[in-house]
Amino acid sequence: MQGSANLNIMINAARKAGRALVKDFREVENLQVSSKAAGDFVSRADIAAEKIIREMLTEARPNYGWMGEESEPVEGKDPTRRWIVDPLDGTTNFLHGLPHWAISIALEFKGEIVAAVVFDPAKDELFYAEKGLGAFMNDRRLRVSNRSAMIECIFATGLPFATKTTLPAMLQDLGQLMPACAGMRRWGAASLDLAYVAAGRFDGFWERELQPWDIAAGLLLVREAGGFTAPLRDGESIFERGEVIAANAAIFDTFAKTLRSAGG
């Protein structure tokens, strides 16, 4: 593949961490008899993957800042650039032996995501993009779907769990959307949901209570594949609120209007 030096660094880091995670993933099934043991093991795998990524990125670009799920943020000597990393998006899937999880790495420049990698090691699917240069999967150019009728569309989301407080709002969303579309999917990894919108597999995605590392890379993938992204509420920040709508260009306005009319 052709790409900038930064993108190649990101891809190499994702692949190295991916190899380690795949090896750990094969061990998870042996630990299922004890949920605590399995959970502790996955936590260690998550932290080890972040260590691999951080060491590679920091060695290559020591002045860049850092934001990662498993460690404290660091402001770099270059305040205009930082890495935003989720070393294991879809931890619950990983813990349960479900092969749907990913590594997400984004590069932010002056508050804007300019390079993105989402790597699914279990399926060997590498999604990547750079601002203005398009989005790709394994060297194949990606385009969002062109479906324009809601009844033909499949949408993805993340359902609230445990202590999350957004269940009432999500139930309103589902009540508005489910009668009007071809189906809903909840696959448990926001980075891959966004990558699948970029690839035309899903027509749209929305979710609440997300962190920047969940979606930073995926947002650029969607935009570079011809899709649109926006905050769930007009005029707010996707990262600050942790709420996002993403969809193909043809359906975006209708999709967003339906969600916003649900009280989102």
Backbone as CSV, one residue per row, in Angstrom:
resi,resn,N_x,N_y,N_z,CA_x,CA_y,CA_z,C_x,C_y,C_z
1,MET,0.837,-1.192,0.000,0.000,0.000,0.000,0.872,1.244,0.000
2,GLN,0.341,2.329,-0.533,1.002,3.619,-0.485,0.345,4.457,0.604
3,GLY,1.149,5.113,1.391,0.609,5.972,2.434,1.713,6.803,3.026
4,SER,1.343,7.749,3.865,2.338,8.590,4.505,3.157,7.773,5.489
5,ALA,4.268,8.365,5.924,5.095,7.692,6.927,4.306,7.446,8.199
6,ASN,3.492,8.428,8.614,2.700,8.249,9.828,1.710,7.106,9.697
7,LEU,1.042,7.019,8.548,0.078,5.936,8.362,0.770,4.581,8.409
8,ASN,1.918,4.466,7.797,2.645,3.190,7.817,3.087,2.816,9.227
9,ILE,3.472,3.807,10.011,3.825,3.552,11.411,2.610,3.013,12.160
10,MET,1.462,3.633,11.933,0.226,3.205,12.598,-0.150,1.781,12.209
11,ILE,-0.045,1.470,10.928,-0.386,0.122,10.457,0.553,-0.915,11.053
12,ASN,1.835,-0.618,11.080,2.802,-1.570,11.646,2.525,-1.816,13.126
13,ALA,2.186,-0.753,13.854,1.874,-0.910,15.274,0.611,-1.740,15.466
14,ALA,-0.409,-1.482,14.653,-1.660,-2.238,14.762,-1.428,-3.713,14.452
15,ARG,-0.654,-3.996,13.445,-0.403,-5.396,13.081,0.390,-6.123,14.171
16,LYS,1.379,-5.454,14.743,2.163,-6.113,15.795,1.297,-6.388,17.019
17,ALA,0.506,-5.402,17.432,-0.395,-5.618,18.566,-1.442,-6.676,18.226
18,GLY,-1.891,-6.680,16.981,-2.876,-7.671,16.549,-2.365,-9.090,16.664
19,ARG,-1.109,-9.304,16.302,-0.532,-10.652,16.420,-0.540,-11.108,17.868
20,ALA,-0.212,-10.212,18.790,-0.220,-10.561,20.203,-1.634,-10.854,20.696
21,LEU,-2.587,-10.054,20.261,-3.967,-10.257,20.704,-4.564,-11.546,20.153
22,VAL,-4.245,-11.891,18.904,-4.745,-13.140,18.338,-4.230,-14.327,19.148
23,LYS,-2.984,-14.273,19.529,-2.417,-15.350,20.364,-3.157,-15.421,21.700
24,ASP,-3.411,-14.260,22.319,-4.147,-14.240,23.583,-5.583,-14.716,23.396
25,PHE,-6.192,-14.347,22.267,-7.580,-14.720,22.006,-7.746,-16.235,21.991
26,ARG,-6.755,-16.929,21.478,-6.820,-18.395,21.438,-6.790,-19.013,22.835
27,GLU,-6.294,-18.236,23.805,-6.215,-18.748,25.172,-7.484,-18.480,25.976
28,VAL,-8.310,-17.560,25.497,-9.470,-17.141,26.284,-10.408,-18.303,26.561
29,GLU,-10.646,-19.151,25.563,-11.591,-20.259,25.747,-11.182,-21.167,26.899
30,ASN,-9.885,-21.289,27.132,-9.413,-22.145,28.219,-9.712,-21.552,29.595
31,LEU,-10.098,-20.275,29.643,-10.307,-19.600,30.915,-11.784,-19.374,31.220
32,GLN,-12.683,-19.833,30.358,-14.086,-19.506,30.517,-14.716,-20.127,31.760
33,VAL,-14.100,-21.159,32.328,-14.671,-21.768,33.525,-14.669,-20.790,34.696
34,SER,-13.801,-19.793,34.652,-13.757,-18.795,35.709,-13.846,-17.415,35.074
35,SER,-14.987,-16.743,35.263,-15.147,-15.442,34.616,-14.122,-14.441,35.131
36,LYS,-13.773,-14.532,36.421,-12.786,-13.601,36.963,-11.427,-13.838,36.326
37,ALA,-11.040,-15.106,36.198,-9.745,-15.411,35.588,-9.718,-14.937,34.142
38,ALA,-10.809,-15.166,33.429,-10.864,-14.735,32.036,-10.809,-13.216,31.940
39,GLY,-11.557,-12.552,32.824,-11.560,-11.101,32.806,-10.197,-10.518,33.108
40,ASP,-9.509,-11.071,34.078,-8.169,-10.604,34.418,-7.210,-10.823,33.253
41,PHE,-7.349,-11.967,32.597,-6.477,-12.284,31.465,-6.681,-11.283,30.338
42,VAL,-7.945,-10.986,30.014,-8.232,-10.053,28.929,-7.745,-8.659,29.279
43,SER,-7.895,-8.268,30.547,-7.386,-6.968,30.973,-5.883,-6.873,30.753
44,ARG,-5.168,-7.924,31.071,-3.719,-7.938,30.847,-3.397,-7.888,29.359
45,ALA,-4.173,-8.607,28.551,-3.960,-8.602,27.099,-4.178,-7.206,26.538
46,ASP,-5.209,-6.532,27.017,-5.541,-5.171,26.594,-4.382,-4.224,26.902
47,ILE,-3.898,-4.284,28.127,-2.810,-3.404,28.553,-1.531,-3.719,27.781
48,ALA,-1.267,-4.996,27.547,-0.064,-5.379,26.799,-0.130,-4.879,25.359
49,ALA,-1.314,-4.937,24.758,-1.466,-4.447,23.382,-1.228,-2.938,23.327
50,GLU,-1.761,-2.213,24.301,-1.524,-0.767,24.315,-0.035,-0.462,24.482
51,LYS,0.637,-1.253,25.297,2.080,-1.038,25.499,2.843,-1.195,24.183
52,ILE,2.492,-2.215,23.420,3.136,-2.429,22.117,2.921,-1.223,21.208
53,ILE,1.675,-0.798,21.126,1.342,0.317,20.234,2.033,1.592,20.698
54,ARG,1.956,1.848,21.983,2.532,3.093,22.494,4.039,3.140,22.286
55,GLU,4.705,2.024,22.537,6.159,1.999,22.355,6.538,2.250,20.904
56,MET,5.819,1.644,19.977,6.147,1.822,18.565,5.866,3.249,18.096
57,LEU,4.720,3.786,18.482,4.372,5.137,18.052,5.282,6.175,18.700
58,THR,5.590,5.987,19.983,6.432,6.952,20.689,7.864,6.914,20.182
59,GLU,8.351,5.726,19.883,9.704,5.629,19.328,9.798,6.358,17.992
60,ALA,8.754,6.211,17.179,8.771,6.838,15.856,8.503,8.340,15.921
61,ARG,7.628,8.757,16.823,7.236,10.164,16.927,7.236,10.575,18.403
62,PRO,8.407,10.785,18.984,8.494,11.044,20.427,7.862,12.352,20.876
63,ASN,7.614,13.272,19.990,7.063,14.580,20.375,5.546,14.633,20.358
64,TYR,4.897,13.585,19.856,3.438,13.609,19.742,2.799,13.317,21.097
65,GLY,1.601,13.870,21.301,0.832,13.564,22.490,0.163,12.200,22.395
66,TRP,-0.520,11.817,23.475,-1.097,10.485,23.568,-2.417,10.515,24.327
67,MET,-3.422,9.829,23.794,-4.649,9.529,24.520,-4.986,8.074,24.254
68,GLY,-4.999,7.264,25.308,-5.296,5.844,25.163,-6.263,5.388,26.229
69,GLU,-6.986,4.317,25.931,-7.994,3.850,26.879,-7.387,3.367,28.180
70,GLU,-6.212,2.746,28.116,-5.653,2.079,29.282,-4.579,2.876,30.010
71,SER,-4.383,4.157,29.678,-3.324,4.928,30.325,-3.690,6.400,30.379
72,GLU,-2.959,7.132,31.186,-3.218,8.553,31.342,-2.802,9.313,30.079
73,PRO,-3.530,10.368,29.741,-3.152,11.161,28.563,-1.830,11.896,28.793
74,VAL,-1.130,12.132,27.704,0.153,12.840,27.747,0.123,13.944,26.699
75,GLU,0.489,15.144,27.103,0.619,16.228,26.137,2.038,16.223,25.595
76,GLY,2.175,16.100,24.298,3.490,16.011,23.693,4.183,17.352,23.576
77,LYS,5.445,17.309,23.274,6.191,18.542,23.012,5.622,19.259,21.795
78,ASP,5.066,18.489,20.875,4.330,19.068,19.753,2.852,19.078,20.141
79,PRO,2.319,20.220,20.576,0.936,20.249,21.081,-0.121,20.125,19.990
80,THR,0.291,20.137,18.739,-0.685,20.085,17.644,-1.020,18.661,17.234
81,ARG,-0.244,17.691,17.698,-0.443,16.314,17.242,-0.557,15.349,18.418
82,ARG,-1.490,14.416,18.312,-1.562,13.358,19.320,-2.170,12.100,18.715
83,TRP,-1.759,10.982,19.284,-2.332,9.691,18.956,-3.552,9.456,19.830
84,ILE,-4.608,8.871,19.267,-5.800,8.480,20.020,-6.013,6.991,19.766
85,VAL,-5.895,6.183,20.823,-5.747,4.731,20.645,-6.689,3.934,21.540
86,ASP,-7.363,2.976,20.933,-8.062,1.925,21.677,-7.395,0.606,21.295
87,PRO,-6.639,0.010,22.206,-5.891,-1.202,21.853,-6.766,-2.438,21.690
88,LEU,-7.981,-2.395,22.251,-8.885,-3.544,22.128,-10.320,-3.059,22.245
89,ASP,-10.895,-2.690,21.124,-12.294,-2.278,21.085,-13.139,-3.526,20.862
90,GLY,-14.071,-3.763,21.779,-14.837,-5.012,21.750,-14.323,-5.986,22.786
91,THR,-13.925,-5.451,23.941,-13.338,-6.299,24.990,-14.295,-7.398,25.437
92,THR,-15.579,-7.079,25.535,-16.546,-8.092,25.980,-16.643,-9.225,24.968
93,ASN,-16.620,-8.900,23.673,-16.591,-9.947,22.654,-15.349,-10.819,22.820
94,PHE,-14.211,-10.177,22.996,-12.947,-10.893,23.193,-13.058,-11.839,24.386
95,LEU,-13.590,-11.337,25.479,-13.725,-12.118,26.708,-14.598,-13.349,26.504
96,HIS,-15.610,-13.228,25.652,-16.546,-14.332,25.424,-16.163,-15.214,24.233
97,GLY,-14.993,-14.988,23.697,-14.546,-15.813,22.578,-15.209,-15.495,21.259
98,LEU,-15.788,-14.285,21.133,-16.439,-13.882,19.883,-15.422,-13.135,19.010
99,PRO,-15.216,-13.577,17.782,-14.159,-12.995,16.939,-14.583,-11.704,16.256
100,HIS,-14.965,-10.711,17.065,-15.357,-9.414,16.517,-14.848,-8.335,17.469
101,TRP,-13.642,-7.894,17.231,-12.981,-6.874,18.048,-11.873,-6.261,17.195
102,ALA,-11.367,-5.135,17.619,-10.438,-4.417,16.743,-9.475,-3.548,17.535
103,ILE,-8.429,-3.146,16.846,-7.483,-2.140,17.318,-7.782,-0.857,16.549
104,SER,-7.892,0.252,17.267,-8.211,1.530,16.636,-7.116,2.544,16.957
105,ILE,-6.539,3.139,15.919,-5.490,4.150,16.080,-5.816,5.338,15.187
106,ALA,-5.842,6.528,15.779,-6.075,7.757,15.013,-4.969,8.753,15.309
107,LEU,-4.677,9.575,14.337,-3.750,10.688,14.520,-4.527,11.987,14.392
108,GLU,-4.449,12.806,15.424,-5.122,14.092,15.446,-4.110,15.203,15.196
109,PHE,-4.465,16.152,14.349,-3.620,17.306,14.062,-4.467,18.566,14.185
110,LYS,-4.109,19.415,15.145,-4.842,20.662,15.386,-6.336,20.413,15.555
111,GLY,-6.659,19.386,16.327,-8.046,19.087,16.652,-8.825,18.326,15.609
112,GLU,-8.158,17.911,14.530,-8.836,17.199,13.447,-8.145,15.857,13.196
113,ILE,-8.936,14.812,12.980,-8.357,13.496,12.687,-7.874,13.483,11.237
114,VAL,-6.584,13.163,11.054,-5.992,13.216,9.716,-5.529,11.852,9.215
115,ALA,-5.446,10.861,10.102,-5.075,9.504,9.686,-5.738,8.513,10.627
116,ALA,-6.124,7.358,10.089,-6.901,6.398,10.875,-6.599,4.975,10.452
117,VAL,-6.538,4.103,11.454,-6.397,2.662,11.227,-7.355,1.938,12.156
118,VAL,-8.156,1.042,11.616,-8.961,0.101,12.408,-8.623,-1.284,11.894
119,PHE,-8.030,-2.105,12.742,-7.558,-3.422,12.336,-8.327,-4.500,13.070
120,ASP,-8.919,-5.401,12.296,-9.650,-6.564,12.817,-8.773,-7.790,12.596
121,PRO,-7.950,-8.161,13.586,-7.003,-9.266,13.381,-7.670,-10.610,13.176
122,ALA,-8.822,-10.828,13.801,-9.470,-12.131,13.696,-9.899,-12.429,12.268
123,LYS,-10.241,-11.390,11.508,-10.666,-11.566,10.117,-9.610,-11.070,9.132
124,ASP,-8.512,-10.553,9.647,-7.446,-9.973,8.824,-7.988,-8.901,7.890
125,GLU,-8.779,-8.000,8.458,-9.296,-6.862,7.699,-8.692,-5.576,8.274
126,LEU,-7.957,-4.884,7.423,-7.296,-3.653,7.817,-7.975,-2.481,7.113
127,PHE,-8.636,-1.635,7.894,-9.284,-0.439,7.375,-8.374,0.756,7.672
128,TYR,-8.179,1.621,6.695,-7.313,2.779,6.942,-7.697,3.932,6.031
129,ALA,-7.325,5.131,6.468,-7.668,6.336,5.709,-6.734,7.466,6.104
130,GLU,-6.558,8.394,5.167,-5.910,9.664,5.452,-6.790,10.773,4.889
131,LYS,-6.790,11.901,5.570,-7.642,13.008,5.159,-7.351,13.402,3.709
132,GLY,-8.412,13.404,2.896,-8.305,13.810,1.508,-7.821,12.752,0.550
133,LEU,-7.507,11.554,1.073,-6.926,10.516,0.221,-7.773,9.257,0.128
134,GLY,-8.955,9.286,0.717,-9.846,8.137,0.609,-9.670,7.130,1.731
135,ALA,-10.572,6.167,1.767,-10.556,5.088,2.753,-10.408,3.753,2.040
136,PHE,-9.741,2.810,2.708,-9.412,1.534,2.081,-9.563,0.391,3.083
137,MET,-9.763,-0.805,2.554,-9.661,-2.032,3.332,-8.785,-2.996,2.556
138,ASN,-7.659,-3.365,3.151,-6.737,-4.300,2.487,-6.472,-3.881,1.036
139,ASP,-6.200,-2.607,0.823,-5.854,-2.025,-0.480,-7.039,-1.858,-1.428
140,ARG,-8.257,-2.162,-0.978,-9.438,-1.942,-1.814,-10.122,-0.652,-1.381
141,ARG,-10.403,0.221,-2.334,-11.043,1.499,-2.028,-12.436,1.263,-1.461
142,LEU,-12.769,1.990,-0.425,-14.072,1.860,0.217,-15.008,2.985,-0.197
143,ARG,-16.279,2.630,-0.344,-17.343,3.613,-0.555,-18.535,3.219,0.304
144,VAL,-19.166,4.220,0.886,-20.394,3.947,1.628,-21.459,3.432,0.673
145,SER,-22.498,2.845,1.229,-23.598,2.349,0.393,-24.328,3.519,-0.247
146,ASN,-25.160,3.209,-1.239,-25.956,4.270,-1.880,-27.452,4.074,-1.654
147,ARG,-27.821,3.287,-0.661,-29.244,3.086,-0.392,-29.876,4.386,0.086
148,SER,-31.024,4.711,-0.446,-31.673,5.979,-0.114,-33.044,5.800,0.523
149,ALA,-33.520,4.576,0.608,-34.816,4.297,1.236,-34.584,3.665,2.600
150,MET,-35.123,4.254,3.642,-34.911,3.749,4.996,-35.284,2.277,5.115
151,ILE,-36.346,1.856,4.447,-36.832,0.486,4.597,-35.852,-0.530,4.040
152,GLU,-34.875,-0.087,3.250,-33.853,-0.980,2.711,-32.571,-0.975,3.537
153,CYS,-32.504,-0.136,4.555,-31.240,0.100,5.264,-31.105,-0.755,6.520
154,ILE,-29.860,-1.117,6.800,-29.483,-1.757,8.059,-28.647,-0.763,8.854
155,PHE,-29.001,-0.589,10.125,-28.297,0.341,10.990,-27.648,-0.404,12.156
156,ALA,-26.546,0.133,12.627,-25.835,-0.439,13.770,-25.848,0.547,14.923
157,THR,-25.764,0.031,16.126,-25.715,0.866,17.322,-25.067,0.080,18.447
158,GLY,-24.918,0.737,19.577,-24.479,0.065,20.793,-25.553,0.227,21.846
159,LEU,-25.980,-0.851,22.446,-27.041,-0.795,23.454,-26.423,-0.572,24.831
160,PRO,-27.050,0.258,25.662,-26.502,0.516,26.992,-26.535,-0.734,27.856
161,PHE,-25.596,-0.806,28.781,-25.493,-1.968,29.658,-25.046,-1.505,31.040
162,ALA,-25.175,-2.392,32.027,-24.696,-2.158,33.388,-25.172,-0.804,33.908
163,THR,-24.239,0.084,34.255,-24.603,1.345,34.908,-24.879,2.486,33.935
164,LYS,-24.883,2.228,32.633,-25.135,3.315,31.690,-26.568,3.832,31.849
165,THR,-26.733,5.120,31.570,-27.998,5.793,31.901,-28.851,6.115,30.683
166,THR,-28.442,5.651,29.519,-29.112,6.088,28.289,-30.159,5.099,27.766
167,LEU,-30.569,4.134,28.575,-31.545,3.155,28.097,-32.866,3.794,27.656
168,PRO,-33.450,4.727,28.407,-34.715,5.329,27.928,-34.571,5.993,26.566
169,ALA,-33.489,6.745,26.366,-33.285,7.415,25.082,-33.092,6.392,23.969
170,MET,-32.355,5.334,24.261,-32.126,4.312,23.236,-33.418,3.601,22.862
171,LEU,-34.270,3.334,23.836,-35.548,2.694,23.537,-36.426,3.590,22.653
172,GLN,-36.354,4.904,22.882,-37.075,5.823,22.001,-36.519,5.767,20.582
173,ASP,-35.182,5.751,20.478,-34.547,5.647,19.161,-35.031,4.400,18.424
174,LEU,-34.970,3.274,19.114,-35.346,2.007,18.484,-36.820,2.006,18.086
175,GLY,-37.651,2.608,18.931,-39.068,2.680,18.617,-39.348,3.467,17.340
176,GLN,-38.538,4.496,17.084,-38.691,5.291,15.873,-38.107,4.588,14.649
177,LEU,-36.943,3.961,14.826,-36.204,3.434,13.682,-36.622,2.034,13.244
178,MET,-36.887,1.154,14.201,-37.096,-0.249,13.838,-38.262,-0.475,12.874
179,PRO,-39.392,0.222,13.029,-40.483,0.009,12.056,-40.172,0.554,10.670
180,ALA,-39.118,1.403,10.565,-38.870,2.109,9.308,-37.698,1.557,8.505
181,CYS,-37.016,0.519,9.026,-35.795,0.068,8.348,-35.781,-1.449,8.184
182,ALA,-34.709,-1.952,7.574,-34.591,-3.389,7.302,-34.004,-4.171,8.460
183,GLY,-33.451,-3.475,9.441,-32.914,-4.205,10.574,-31.905,-3.416,11.375
184,MET,-31.668,-3.896,12.608,-30.686,-3.313,13.524,-29.636,-4.354,13.864
185,ARG,-28.423,-3.886,14.090,-27.332,-4.759,14.507,-26.631,-4.147,15.708
186,ARG,-26.293,-4.995,16.669,-25.519,-4.559,17.830,-24.355,-5.540,17.967
187,TRP,-23.198,-5.172,17.417,-22.085,-6.119,17.331,-20.983,-5.864,18.349
188,GLY,-21.062,-4.758,19.081,-20.199,-4.622,20.238,-18.823,-4.029,20.022
189,ALA,-18.602,-3.338,18.914,-17.315,-2.673,18.695,-17.565,-1.460,17.804
190,ALA,-17.598,-0.271,18.409,-17.963,0.938,17.661,-17.007,1.225,16.515
191,SER,-15.725,0.941,16.709,-14.756,1.211,15.636,-15.085,0.388,14.395
192,LEU,-15.491,-0.854,14.587,-15.856,-1.700,13.453,-17.217,-1.318,12.885
193,ASP,-18.140,-0.880,13.733,-19.421,-0.385,13.207,-19.175,0.744,12.212
194,LEU,-18.314,1.685,12.572,-18.011,2.804,11.681,-17.254,2.334,10.441
195,ALA,-16.325,1.408,10.619,-15.615,0.867,9.459,-16.580,0.175,8.509
196,TYR,-17.587,-0.486,9.048,-18.568,-1.171,8.215,-19.486,-0.181,7.494
197,VAL,-19.750,0.974,8.104,-20.470,2.021,7.374,-19.613,2.486,6.198
198,ALA,-18.328,2.686,6.450,-17.418,3.103,5.368,-17.384,2.082,4.240
199,ALA,-17.481,0.813,4.600,-17.415,-0.262,3.610,-18.752,-0.559,2.946
200,GLY,-19.819,0.126,3.363,-21.136,-0.115,2.780,-21.850,-1.319,3.345
201,ARG,-21.308,-1.913,4.393,-21.960,-3.075,5.007,-23.135,-2.645,5.877
202,PHE,-22.963,-1.581,6.619,-24.060,-0.914,7.319,-24.343,0.388,6.590
203,ASP,-25.592,0.815,6.638,-25.962,2.085,6.013,-25.813,3.256,6.973
204,GLY,-25.847,2.971,8.269,-25.693,4.034,9.250,-25.408,3.468,10.625
205,PHE,-24.971,4.362,11.511,-24.608,3.984,12.879,-24.866,5.169,13.790
206,TRP,-25.311,4.896,15.004,-25.396,5.947,16.024,-25.161,5.309,17.386
207,GLU,-24.674,6.113,18.306,-24.470,5.604,19.660,-24.219,6.774,20.604
208,ARG,-24.481,6.515,21.897,-24.211,7.464,22.973,-23.143,6.891,23.913
209,GLU,-22.681,7.743,24.811,-21.735,7.352,25.866,-20.479,6.693,25.305
210,LEU,-19.922,7.310,24.289,-18.684,6.819,23.691,-17.509,7.685,24.129
211,GLN,-16.322,7.128,24.021,-15.090,7.862,24.302,-14.381,8.189,22.984
212,PRO,-13.510,9.193,22.960,-12.821,9.540,21.712,-12.102,8.373,21.063
213,TRP,-11.480,7.508,21.878,-10.741,6.387,21.291,-11.657,5.342,20.661
214,ASP,-12.935,5.335,21.032,-13.881,4.402,20.413,-14.152,4.752,18.948
215,ILE,-14.122,6.043,18.624,-14.675,6.498,17.342,-13.754,7.358,16.501
216,ALA,-12.626,7.806,17.058,-11.786,8.774,16.333,-11.390,8.253,14.956
217,ALA,-10.868,7.040,14.901,-10.436,6.484,13.615,-11.630,6.207,12.701
218,GLY,-12.694,5.658,13.269,-13.857,5.306,12.460,-14.530,6.498,11.805
219,LEU,-14.523,7.641,12.471,-15.131,8.833,11.885,-14.445,9.228,10.585
220,LEU,-13.112,9.182,10.581,-12.395,9.539,9.353,-12.653,8.513,8.260
221,LEU,-12.730,7.241,8.611,-13.039,6.216,7.612,-14.350,6.525,6.900
222,VAL,-15.376,6.859,7.675,-16.691,7.150,7.075,-16.609,8.363,6.158
223,ARG,-15.979,9.417,6.641,-15.906,10.641,5.832,-15.132,10.417,4.538
224,GLU,-14.032,9.694,4.642,-13.203,9.476,3.454,-13.836,8.466,2.496
225,ALA,-14.823,7.716,2.965,-15.553,6.798,2.091,-16.803,7.456,1.501
226,GLY,-16.984,8.748,1.744,-18.104,9.478,1.164,-19.311,9.616,2.054
227,GLY,-19.194,9.215,3.321,-20.311,9.334,4.244,-20.261,10.606,5.049
228,PHE,-21.285,10.801,5.866,-21.384,11.983,6.721,-21.366,11.549,8.179
229,THR,-20.833,12.413,9.036,-20.886,12.200,10.483,-21.313,13.504,11.140
230,ALA,-21.980,13.389,12.282,-22.437,14.577,12.997,-22.733,14.204,14.444
231,PRO,-22.766,15.210,15.320,-23.215,14.932,16.684,-24.698,14.585,16.692
232,LEU,-25.102,13.847,17.703,-26.513,13.473,17.796,-27.394,14.701,17.992
233,ARG,-26.856,15.704,18.664,-27.576,16.961,18.868,-26.854,18.052,18.094
234,ASP,-27.580,18.788,17.315,-26.991,19.854,16.510,-26.207,20.836,17.376
235,GLY,-25.041,21.244,16.876,-24.269,22.285,17.535,-23.384,21.811,18.659
236,GLU,-23.370,20.525,18.957,-22.529,20.007,20.033,-21.328,19.278,19.452
237,SER,-20.382,18.932,20.313,-19.161,18.247,19.897,-19.322,16.739,20.031
238,ILE,-18.958,16.015,18.988,-19.027,14.551,19.046,-18.175,14.031,20.193
239,PHE,-16.935,14.505,20.291,-16.027,13.991,21.316,-16.448,14.404,22.728
240,GLU,-16.896,15.649,22.885,-17.256,16.113,24.223,-18.515,15.429,24.735
241,ARG,-19.490,15.219,23.870,-20.737,14.570,24.285,-20.655,13.055,24.215
242,GLY,-19.752,12.536,23.377,-19.674,11.093,23.205,-20.857,10.513,22.467
243,GLU,-21.479,11.334,21.582,-22.652,10.909,20.821,-22.411,11.174,19.343
244,VAL,-22.804,10.233,18.490,-22.486,10.385,17.076,-23.566,9.761,16.195
245,ILE,-23.748,10.361,15.036,-24.535,9.788,13.942,-23.602,9.685,12.742
246,ALA,-23.624,8.559,12.056,-22.846,8.383,10.823,-23.692,7.604,9.836
247,ALA,-23.618,7.979,8.562,-24.427,7.284,7.560,-23.956,7.637,6.161
248,ASN,-24.456,6.883,5.194,-24.165,7.231,3.805,-24.825,8.575,3.477
249,ALA,-24.351,9.196,2.415,-24.818,10.538,2.074,-26.304,10.553,1.714
250,ALA,-26.776,9.488,1.069,-28.155,9.473,0.584,-29.175,9.406,1.708
251,ILE,-28.840,8.725,2.793,-29.817,8.494,3.855,-29.572,9.384,5.074
252,PHE,-28.457,10.090,5.101,-28.040,10.755,6.336,-29.101,11.697,6.894
253,ASP,-29.629,12.581,6.075,-30.577,13.578,6.579,-31.822,12.929,7.179
254,THR,-32.351,11.933,6.501,-33.550,11.243,6.998,-33.238,10.483,8.287
255,PHE,-32.102,9.811,8.296,-31.653,9.051,9.476,-31.491,9.986,10.677
256,ALA,-30.775,11.084,10.472,-30.536,12.035,11.566,-31.853,12.648,12.045
257,LYS,-32.722,13.011,11.121,-34.013,13.609,11.509,-34.842,12.628,12.334
258,THR,-34.820,11.358,11.947,-35.584,10.338,12.679,-35.050,10.198,14.100
259,LEU,-33.734,10.154,14.256,-33.147,10.030,15.591,-33.431,11.262,16.434
260,ARG,-33.285,12.420,15.846,-33.492,13.648,16.615,-34.948,13.849,16.992
261,SER,-35.852,13.355,16.166,-37.277,13.462,16.484,-37.673,12.502,17.601
262,ALA,-36.810,11.503,17.828,-37.089,10.547,18.914,-36.736,11.133,20.270
263,GLY,-36.149,12.332,20.271,-35.804,12.963,21.538,-34.363,12.776,21.904
264,GLY,-33.509,12.253,20.906,-32.115,11.997,21.196,-31.328,13.204,21.551
